[in-house]
Amino acid sequence: MKCAIALAIAALVATATAPSMALAQATGFDAQREALLKQMLARPNDLDLAFEYAKLSSEAGDYEGAISTLERMLIYAPNTPRLQLELGALYYKIGAYEVSRSYFAQALANPKVPPEVANQIKMYLAQMSLTQDPPPFSATIFSAIRWESNANSGPGTQSVTLNGIDFTIDSQTVGHEGWSALNIGTLHYNWNLKQGDRIEVDALAYSTACFDNTLSDISLDFFEATIGPSFNLRRFGIDNSRGYIYAIGDLAYLGYDYYFGAPGAGVRFLSFAAPQSVLDARLETRDRQFNDTSDLPTNSLRTGWQTRLGATYSYYLSPGFVITTQAYAQREDAKADFYTDWEMAVSGGFAWTFNNPLWQAQYPWTFQWGAGFVRRNYDDPDPTINPNAAETDRVFWTRGALVLPVAETWALVPQVEYRDQDSNYDIYTFNDLTALVGVQKRF
C-alpha cells in the first residue's frame, strides 16, 4: 500500500511539474531568440546571426519569421548561394514549391556555388519532383525480345523422386531454353477533387509469347486494373503523404486459355514526409477463381484468397543514387491444402544515374541492380509427390539493367536476371538465366 501511495504521489508531482518544465524550456528558447533579435538589430548585416535566428525560428515552427529574416539578408548579401539554399528549403517546408524552385535555380546559376550547396539543392529538387502532383495522364510501353535458359521452369534433370519412388520424366518436362516476346503496358489517370484529393485509375497489361510452339502452353497474358480515391493526409497533420483505397480486378490467360479471374481490394500509404525518402506500404487481397482446362484439369483446386502486406522504402543518398529495400508477407489459400502457402520475401537494390560515358548528351544513363530472397511454405504434403512432407521452396534472384535514353521519352533497356529455386520437391528445383533487350516509350 505504501509503495502504491508513493507511486501515486510521484505521478502527481511529475504531472504537476511537467508543464512548468516545458514552460521554462519554451521561455528560455524565446529568450534566446529575443537576444539574437536585439543583436541582429545592432548588426543588421551579420549573416551568421541571421542564420542562427532563422534556425531557431524554424525549429520553433515560425517559418515565416525565418523566411523574412533571410530575405532581408539578401538585401545585404545578394546572390549568396547559402542564403538561397536556406530560403528554398524553408519555402519547400511550407509547400510553396514554385518559390522554392526559383531560389534553388538562382543558386545553381551562380558559377561560384559551393559543391556541397549544389548537392543539397539537387536533393531538394529530386524530392520536389517526387512530391509534386502527377500529371492527369501518363503511360508507358515496354517491348522486348527475351531469351531464357529455362523458359518453362522445369527441373534440371530427368531423374526425380515422386512419392518416394525414383522416376525418369520425359524430355519435354525438364527445363528448356527458349525465346519469347515480352510486352508490358501501364496507364495512369486521375481526377482532382477538393483539398488535394483525387480519384485514381491504374491499368497494367503483361504479355509473353513463346516463339517455340512446344512452349506455347506457358505463354501468359495478365491484366490488372485498380480504381479508387486517394486522400491528402495533410488534414491529419501528415505532410507530403497520401492514403489510397481502391478496388482491384485481375484477369489471366495461360497458354491462351482462361487461367483465373480475381476481384479484390487494397489500401495504400505513400509518404514523402521524411527527407530524401519515399515509403510505399500496401495491403491487398484478391479472391482468385481458377479455371480447369484440358492442360490443367485440377487447376480449380488453387481457388482461394490471396492477401499480401508489403512495403518499399527508398532513400536518396545523392540526387543520382537511390537505394531501395522491400519486404512482404503473403498468404495464399486454396481448396487443396497442398496449394495453400505462406510466402515471405525481402529484397534490396540501387539505381545509379550518371553522365553518358561514351559521348556528351543531355540524357544520362541509369544502372539498376537488385537481389532478393523468397521463402514459401505449404500447409500440407502433396500426396502425389511426397505424402510425408509439405513443399518448401527457397528462391534467390538477382537482376541488373541499364536504361539508355535515346530521346526525351524513348530508352533502350538491356537486362540480365538469374533465379535459383531450391525445393524439397525435386520436380520444383530449377535455375534460370534470362537476358533481354527492350525498348521503352513514355507518354
C-alpha positions as CSV (number, residue, x, y, z in Angstrom):
1,M,0.0,0.0,0.0
2,K,2.8,2.5,1.0
3,C,4.5,1.7,-2.3
4,A,1.3,2.4,-4.3
5,I,0.8,5.7,-2.5
6,A,4.4,6.7,-3.1
7,L,4.0,5.9,-6.8
8,A,0.8,7.9,-7.0
9,I,2.4,10.9,-5.3
10,A,5.4,10.6,-7.7
11,A,3.0,10.6,-10.7
12,L,1.1,13.7,-9.3
13,V,4.4,15.5,-8.8
14,A,5.6,14.6,-12.3
15,T,2.2,15.7,-13.8
16,A,2.4,19.0,-11.9
17,T,6.0,19.8,-12.7
18,A,6.0,18.7,-16.4
19,P,4.1,21.8,-17.7
20,S,6.2,24.1,-15.7
21,M,9.4,22.5,-17.0
22,A,8.1,22.7,-20.5
23,L,7.2,26.3,-19.9
24,A,10.6,27.1,-18.6
25,Q,12.2,25.5,-21.7
26,A,9.9,27.4,-24.0
27,T,10.7,30.6,-22.1
28,G,14.4,30.0,-22.4
29,F,14.0,29.3,-26.1
30,D,12.1,32.5,-26.7
31,A,14.6,34.5,-24.6
32,Q,17.4,33.2,-26.8
33,R,15.5,34.3,-29.9
34,E,14.9,37.7,-28.3
35,A,18.6,38.1,-27.5
36,L,19.5,37.2,-31.1
37,L,17.0,39.6,-32.5
38,K,18.5,42.5,-30.5
39,Q,21.9,41.6,-31.7
40,M,20.6,41.5,-35.3
41,L,19.2,45.0,-34.9
42,A,22.6,46.2,-33.8
43,R,24.4,44.3,-36.6
44,P,21.9,44.0,-39.5
45,N,24.5,42.8,-42.0
46,D,25.8,39.9,-39.8
47,L,25.0,36.7,-41.8
48,D,25.9,34.3,-39.0
49,L,23.5,36.0,-36.6
50,A,20.7,35.9,-39.3
51,F,21.3,32.2,-39.9
52,E,21.2,31.4,-36.2
53,Y,18.0,33.4,-35.7
54,A,16.4,31.7,-38.7
55,K,17.4,28.3,-37.5
56,L,15.8,28.9,-34.1
57,S,12.7,30.3,-35.7
58,S,12.4,27.3,-38.0
59,E,12.8,24.9,-35.0
60,A,10.0,26.8,-33.2
61,G,7.8,26.4,-36.3
62,D,7.9,30.1,-37.2
63,Y,8.8,29.5,-40.8
64,E,7.5,32.9,-41.9
65,G,9.8,34.6,-39.3
66,A,12.8,32.6,-40.6
67,I,11.9,33.5,-44.2
68,S,11.6,37.2,-43.6
69,T,14.9,37.2,-41.8
70,L,16.8,35.6,-44.6
71,E,15.0,37.6,-47.3
72,R,16.1,40.7,-45.5
73,M,19.7,39.5,-45.5
74,L,19.6,39.1,-49.3
75,I,19.5,42.9,-49.4
76,Y,22.9,43.0,-47.7
77,A,24.3,39.9,-49.5
78,P,22.6,39.4,-52.9
79,N,23.3,36.3,-54.9
80,T,24.5,34.3,-51.9
81,P,24.0,30.6,-52.6
82,R,23.8,29.6,-48.9
83,L,21.0,32.1,-48.3
84,Q,19.2,31.0,-51.4
85,L,19.5,27.3,-50.3
86,E,18.1,28.1,-46.9
87,L,15.2,30.1,-48.3
88,G,14.4,27.4,-50.9
89,A,14.4,24.8,-48.1
90,L,12.0,26.9,-46.0
91,Y,9.6,27.6,-48.8
92,Y,9.7,23.8,-49.5
93,K,8.7,23.1,-45.9
94,I,5.6,25.3,-46.2
95,G,4.6,23.8,-49.6
96,A,5.5,26.8,-51.8
97,Y,7.3,24.7,-54.3
98,E,7.4,27.2,-57.2
99,V,9.1,29.9,-55.0
100,S,11.4,27.2,-53.6
101,R,12.4,26.1,-57.0
102,S,13.1,29.7,-58.0
103,Y,15.5,30.2,-55.2
104,F,17.2,26.9,-56.0
105,A,17.6,27.8,-59.6
106,Q,19.1,31.2,-58.7
107,A,21.7,29.4,-56.5
108,L,22.6,26.8,-59.2
109,A,23.0,29.5,-61.8
110,N,25.8,31.1,-59.7
111,P,29.2,29.9,-61.1
112,K,30.6,30.2,-57.6
113,V,28.1,28.0,-55.8
114,P,30.0,25.6,-53.5
115,P,29.7,21.9,-54.4
116,E,28.1,20.9,-51.1
117,V,25.4,23.6,-51.6
118,A,24.7,22.4,-55.1
119,N,24.3,18.8,-54.0
120,Q,21.9,19.8,-51.2
121,I,19.8,21.8,-53.8
122,K,19.8,18.8,-56.2
123,M,18.5,16.7,-53.3
124,Y,15.6,19.1,-52.7
125,L,14.8,19.3,-56.4
126,A,14.7,15.5,-56.6
127,Q,12.4,15.4,-53.6
128,M,10.1,18.0,-55.1
129,S,9.9,16.0,-58.3
130,L,8.5,13.2,-56.2
131,T,6.1,15.2,-54.1
132,Q,4.6,17.3,-56.8
133,D,1.2,16.3,-58.2
134,P,1.5,13.8,-61.0
135,P,0.1,14.8,-64.4
136,P,-3.6,13.7,-65.0
137,F,-2.4,11.2,-67.6
138,S,0.7,9.1,-68.0
139,A,1.5,5.8,-69.7
140,T,4.5,3.6,-70.6
141,I,5.0,0.8,-73.1
142,F,7.9,-1.7,-72.9
143,S,8.6,-4.3,-75.6
144,A,11.5,-6.7,-75.5
145,I,12.9,-9.9,-77.0
146,R,13.9,-12.3,-74.2
147,W,15.9,-15.4,-74.0
148,E,15.7,-17.9,-71.1
149,S,17.9,-20.8,-70.2
150,N,14.9,-22.5,-68.5
151,A,11.8,-20.9,-70.1
152,N,9.3,-23.5,-68.6
153,S,10.9,-23.5,-65.1
154,G,11.4,-27.3,-65.4
155,P,13.8,-29.4,-63.3
156,G,17.4,-29.6,-64.5
157,T,17.4,-33.4,-64.7
158,Q,15.0,-36.1,-65.9
159,S,15.6,-38.1,-62.6
160,V,13.2,-37.0,-59.9
161,T,11.6,-38.6,-56.8
162,L,7.8,-38.8,-56.7
163,N,6.1,-40.3,-53.7
164,G,9.3,-42.0,-52.6
165,I,9.9,-43.6,-56.0
166,D,12.6,-42.6,-58.5
167,F,11.2,-41.6,-61.8
168,T,12.6,-40.5,-65.2
169,I,10.4,-37.8,-66.5
170,D,10.0,-37.1,-70.2
171,S,12.3,-34.7,-72.1
172,Q,9.5,-32.2,-72.5
173,T,9.1,-31.7,-68.8
174,V,12.7,-30.8,-67.9
175,G,13.9,-27.2,-68.3
176,H,14.1,-25.9,-71.9
177,E,15.7,-22.8,-73.2
178,G,13.5,-20.6,-75.4
179,W,12.9,-17.2,-76.9
180,S,9.8,-15.1,-76.3
181,A,8.4,-11.6,-76.9
182,L,7.6,-9.6,-73.8
183,N,5.2,-6.6,-73.8
184,I,4.3,-4.5,-70.7
185,G,2.0,-1.5,-70.7
186,T,0.9,0.7,-67.9
187,L,-1.6,3.6,-67.7
188,H,-2.4,6.1,-65.0
189,Y,-5.3,8.7,-64.9
190,N,-6.5,10.9,-62.1
191,W,-9.3,13.4,-61.4
192,N,-8.6,16.1,-59.0
193,L,-11.1,16.7,-56.3
194,K,-11.3,19.2,-53.4
195,Q,-8.5,19.7,-50.8
196,G,-5.9,17.7,-52.9
197,D,-8.0,14.5,-53.0
198,R,-8.2,12.5,-56.3
199,I,-9.9,9.6,-58.0
200,E,-7.1,7.5,-59.5
201,V,-7.2,4.8,-62.1
202,D,-4.3,2.4,-62.9
203,A,-4.1,-0.3,-65.5
204,L,-1.4,-2.9,-66.3
205,A,-1.1,-5.3,-69.2
206,Y,1.6,-8.0,-69.3
207,S,2.1,-10.4,-72.1
208,T,4.6,-13.1,-73.0
209,A,4.5,-15.1,-76.3
210,C,6.9,-18.0,-76.8
211,F,8.4,-18.5,-80.3
212,D,8.7,-22.3,-79.8
213,N,5.3,-24.0,-80.3
214,T,6.3,-26.7,-77.8
215,L,6.3,-23.9,-75.1
216,S,3.1,-22.2,-76.2
217,D,1.3,-23.6,-73.1
218,I,3.4,-21.2,-70.8
219,S,2.6,-18.1,-72.8
220,L,1.0,-15.7,-70.3
221,D,-1.4,-12.7,-70.7
222,F,-2.2,-10.8,-67.5
223,F,-4.3,-7.7,-67.0
224,E,-5.0,-5.7,-63.8
225,A,-7.0,-2.5,-63.2
226,T,-7.4,-0.6,-60.0
227,I,-9.7,2.4,-59.2
228,G,-10.4,4.4,-56.1
229,P,-9.9,7.6,-54.2
230,S,-6.7,8.9,-52.8
231,F,-6.6,11.4,-49.9
232,N,-4.2,14.2,-49.0
233,L,-3.3,13.3,-45.4
234,R,-2.2,16.9,-44.5
235,R,-5.7,17.2,-42.9
236,F,-4.5,14.8,-40.3
237,G,-1.2,16.5,-39.8
238,I,0.8,14.2,-42.1
239,D,2.6,16.3,-44.7
240,N,3.6,15.1,-48.1
241,S,1.6,11.8,-47.7
242,R,-1.4,10.2,-49.3
243,G,-3.8,7.4,-48.4
244,Y,-5.5,5.2,-51.0
245,I,-8.5,2.9,-51.0
246,Y,-9.1,1.0,-54.3
247,A,-10.9,-1.9,-56.0
248,I,-8.8,-4.4,-57.9
249,G,-9.7,-6.6,-60.9
250,D,-7.3,-9.2,-62.3
251,L,-7.6,-11.5,-65.4
252,A,-5.1,-14.1,-66.6
253,Y,-4.7,-16.4,-69.6
254,L,-2.2,-19.2,-69.6
255,G,-1.4,-20.9,-72.9
256,Y,-4.2,-18.7,-74.4
257,D,-6.7,-20.5,-72.1
258,Y,-8.6,-18.6,-69.4
259,Y,-6.5,-19.2,-66.2
260,F,-8.1,-17.2,-63.4
261,G,-10.0,-14.1,-62.6
262,A,-9.7,-12.2,-59.3
263,P,-11.7,-9.3,-57.8
264,G,-10.1,-7.6,-54.8
265,A,-9.4,-4.5,-52.8
266,G,-6.5,-2.7,-51.4
267,V,-5.3,0.2,-49.2
268,R,-2.0,2.1,-49.6
269,F,0.1,4.6,-47.7
270,L,2.5,6.7,-49.8
271,S,4.7,9.2,-48.0
272,F,7.5,11.6,-49.0
273,A,7.5,13.2,-45.5
274,A,10.9,12.1,-44.4
275,P,13.8,13.9,-46.1
276,Q,15.3,12.1,-49.1
277,S,12.9,9.2,-48.6
278,V,9.9,7.5,-50.1
279,L,7.7,5.0,-48.2
280,D,5.1,2.9,-50.1
281,A,3.1,0.4,-48.0
282,R,0.2,-1.7,-49.3
283,L,-2.3,-4.3,-48.1
284,E,-4.1,-6.1,-50.9
285,T,-6.5,-9.0,-51.0
286,R,-7.9,-10.9,-54.0
287,D,-10.4,-13.7,-54.4
288,R,-8.8,-15.8,-57.1
289,Q,-11.1,-18.1,-59.1
290,F,-9.1,-20.6,-61.1
291,N,-10.4,-22.4,-64.2
292,D,-9.9,-26.0,-65.2
293,T,-8.5,-26.6,-68.7
294,S,-7.5,-29.6,-70.8
295,D,-3.9,-29.0,-69.9
296,L,-4.7,-28.2,-66.2
297,P,-7.7,-30.4,-65.3
298,T,-7.3,-29.8,-61.5
299,N,-6.5,-26.1,-61.7
300,S,-9.6,-25.1,-59.8
301,L,-8.1,-26.6,-56.7
302,R,-6.0,-23.5,-56.4
303,T,-9.1,-21.3,-56.0
304,G,-8.9,-19.1,-52.9
305,W,-8.0,-15.8,-51.3
306,Q,-4.6,-14.2,-51.8
307,T,-3.6,-11.5,-49.3
308,R,-0.3,-9.6,-49.3
309,L,1.1,-7.0,-46.9
310,G,4.3,-5.3,-48.1
311,A,6.3,-2.1,-48.1
312,T,9.0,-0.5,-50.2
313,Y,11.4,2.1,-48.8
314,S,13.7,4.2,-51.0
315,Y,16.4,6.6,-49.8
316,Y,18.3,9.1,-51.9
317,L,21.9,9.1,-50.9
318,S,22.5,11.7,-53.6
319,P,20.5,13.2,-56.4
320,G,21.7,10.4,-58.7
321,F,21.9,7.5,-56.3
322,V,18.9,5.8,-54.6
323,I,18.8,2.6,-52.6
324,T,15.6,0.6,-52.2
325,T,14.6,-2.1,-49.8
326,Q,11.4,-4.2,-50.0
327,A,9.7,-6.8,-47.9
328,Y,6.3,-8.6,-47.9
329,A,4.3,-11.4,-46.4
330,Q,1.7,-13.2,-48.4
331,R,-1.0,-15.8,-47.6
332,E,-2.5,-17.9,-50.4
333,D,-5.5,-20.0,-49.5
334,A,-6.7,-22.8,-51.8
335,K,-9.3,-25.5,-51.9
336,A,-6.5,-28.0,-51.7
337,D,-4.2,-27.6,-48.7
338,F,-1.2,-28.6,-50.6
339,Y,-1.6,-25.5,-52.7
340,T,-2.1,-23.3,-49.6
341,D,1.0,-21.5,-48.5
342,W,2.8,-18.7,-46.7
343,E,5.3,-16.6,-48.7
344,M,7.9,-14.2,-47.2
345,A,10.3,-12.1,-49.3
346,V,13.0,-9.5,-48.8
347,S,15.0,-7.6,-51.4
348,G,17.2,-4.7,-51.9
349,G,19.0,-2.8,-54.6
350,F,20.0,0.6,-56.0
351,A,19.7,2.8,-59.0
352,W,22.6,5.0,-60.1
353,T,22.2,7.8,-62.7
354,F,25.3,9.1,-64.3
355,N,26.6,11.0,-67.3
356,N,26.8,9.2,-70.6
357,P,30.4,7.9,-70.7
358,L,30.5,7.5,-74.5
359,W,29.6,10.9,-75.8
360,Q,28.2,14.2,-74.4
361,A,24.5,14.0,-74.4
362,Q,21.6,15.6,-72.4
363,Y,20.2,12.2,-71.5
364,P,22.1,10.4,-68.6
365,W,22.2,6.6,-68.2
366,T,20.9,4.7,-65.2
367,F,22.2,1.4,-63.9
368,Q,19.9,-0.6,-61.7
369,W,20.8,-3.7,-59.6
370,G,18.7,-5.7,-57.2
371,A,18.7,-9.0,-55.4
372,G,16.2,-10.8,-53.1
373,F,15.2,-14.0,-51.3
374,V,11.8,-15.7,-51.2
375,R,10.7,-18.5,-48.9
376,R,7.5,-20.4,-49.5
377,N,6.0,-22.9,-47.0
378,Y,3.0,-25.0,-48.0
379,D,0.4,-26.2,-45.4
380,D,0.1,-29.9,-46.3
381,P,2.1,-32.5,-48.3
382,D,1.1,-33.1,-51.9
383,P,0.2,-36.9,-51.9
384,T,1.2,-37.4,-55.5
385,I,4.8,-36.2,-54.7
386,N,5.6,-36.7,-51.0
387,P,2.8,-37.7,-48.5
388,N,5.2,-37.2,-45.6
389,A,6.5,-33.7,-46.1
390,A,4.9,-30.4,-47.3
391,E,6.6,-28.5,-50.0
392,T,9.2,-25.8,-49.0
393,D,10.7,-23.6,-51.6
394,R,13.7,-21.1,-51.3
395,V,14.3,-18.7,-54.1
396,F,17.3,-16.4,-54.7
397,W,17.3,-13.9,-57.5
398,T,19.5,-11.1,-58.8
399,R,18.9,-8.7,-61.6
400,G,20.8,-5.9,-63.4
401,A,19.6,-3.5,-66.0
402,L,20.9,-0.4,-67.9
403,V,18.5,2.3,-69.0
404,L,19.9,4.1,-72.1
405,P,17.8,7.1,-73.1
406,V,18.0,7.8,-76.8
407,A,15.4,10.6,-76.8
408,E,13.3,12.5,-74.3
409,T,10.7,9.8,-74.0
410,W,12.5,6.8,-75.5
411,A,15.0,4.4,-73.9
412,L,16.9,1.2,-74.8
413,V,16.9,-1.3,-71.8
414,P,19.2,-4.4,-71.7
415,Q,18.7,-6.6,-68.7
416,V,20.1,-9.8,-67.2
417,E,18.5,-11.8,-64.4
418,Y,19.4,-15.1,-62.6
419,R,16.9,-17.0,-60.5
420,D,17.6,-20.2,-58.4
421,Q,14.9,-22.1,-56.7
422,D,15.7,-24.9,-54.3
423,S,12.9,-27.2,-53.1
424,N,12.5,-30.3,-51.1
425,Y,10.3,-31.5,-54.1
426,D,12.8,-32.3,-56.8
427,I,10.4,-31.5,-59.6
428,Y,10.3,-27.9,-58.4
429,T,14.0,-27.3,-58.2
430,F,15.4,-25.3,-61.1
431,N,17.5,-22.3,-62.1
432,D,17.0,-19.9,-64.9
433,L,19.2,-17.3,-66.6
434,T,17.3,-14.5,-68.5
435,A,18.6,-11.9,-70.9
436,L,16.5,-9.4,-72.8
437,V,16.8,-6.2,-74.8
438,G,13.8,-3.9,-74.8
439,V,12.6,-0.5,-75.9
440,Q,10.6,1.7,-73.5
441,K,8.3,4.6,-74.5
442,R,6.9,7.1,-72.0
443,F,3.8,9.2,-72.7
